[in-house]
C-alpha cells in the first residue's frame, strides 16, 4: 500500500491561513465587579444582546466556565469571534450591557487565525496553543505540520479535538510560519499536557505550548 503524504495538507492550510489571517479572535472575559446583585439583574439583558451576535454568525465557538462573584456562582464565557481586527472585536462588545455598566472586562484577546476543523461537543474543554521557538526551514516546518495536522484530524474524528485554528506566527527577521491552536476535550490539564507531547513540534523541541481552561463548549 502506498504511504500517504500529508505535507500538501500543511501547505494548503498554511496558504489558507495567510490569505485569511485575522479572521478569528479568541476572547476571554472576567468579572469587573464584586456585586452579585448587579450581575444577577443584568444577566438576562446581557444574554439577549450577546445572542444577537450569535445569530449574526460572528461567534464561532462558545465556552462556559464556572465563576464566583461575592460568594455566588455565575457562568462566564470564553468565545471565538470573527472580526477584521481586535478593535472590531472591542467595538462589537462595547454596546453590550455588561460592558457599558463595567460589569465585565476582557482578560485576553488573541488572533487565532482561521478555523479549519470543527466538531460539535458539550464537554470540558481546554485550549492548546503552539508557538515556534525560532524560525525553521520551510521543509522542516512542512514535515512537522504534515504530521501534526494529521494527528489533529484523527483526534477530531475521535471526538478529542472539538475545533482547530490555523494562524501565522511572525518573527523579528520578517519570517512567517504557520502555527495552530486547538480546543481539546480532556479530563484535566495534565491530560492536555500528555496530548501536547504527542505532537511532532513538541517532540522535536521546535515549539512550546500553552494551555488555558475554556469551560464547557456549547453548540451554537
C-alpha positions, 0 to 999 in steps of 0.5 A: 500500500502506498504511504500517504503524504500529508505535507500538501495538507500543511501547505494548503492550510498554511496558504489558507491561513495567510490569505485569511489571517485575522479572521478569528479572535479568541476572547476571554472575559472576567468579572469587573465587579464584586456585586452579585446583585448587579450581575444577577439583574443584568444577566438576562439583558446581557444574554439577549444582546450577546445572542444577537451576535450569535445569530449574526454568525460572528461567534464561532465557538462558545465556552462556559466556565464556572465563576464566583462573584461575592460568594455566588456562582455565575457562568462566564464565557470564553468565545471565538469571534470573527472580526477584521481586527481586535478593535472590531472585536472591542467595538462589537462588545462595547454596546453590550450591557455588561460592558457599558455598566463595567460589569465585565472586562476582557482578560485576553484577546488573541488572533487565532487565525482561521478555523479549519476543523470543527466538531460539535461537543458539550464537554470540558474543554481546554485550549492548546496553543503552539508557538515556534521557538525560532524560525525553521526551514520551510521543509522542516516546518512542512514535515512537522505540520504534515504530521501534526495536522494529521494527528489533529484530524484523527483526534477530531474524528475521535471526538478529542479535538472539538475545533482547530485554528490555523494562524501565522506566527511572525518573527523579528527577521520578517519570517512567517510560519504557520502555527495552530491552536486547538480546543481539546476535550480532556479530563484535566490539564495534565491530560492536555499536557500528555496530548501536547507531547504527542505532537511532532513540534513538541517532540522535536523541541521546535515549539512550546505550548500553552494551555488555558481552561475554556469551560464547557463548549456549547453548540451554537 
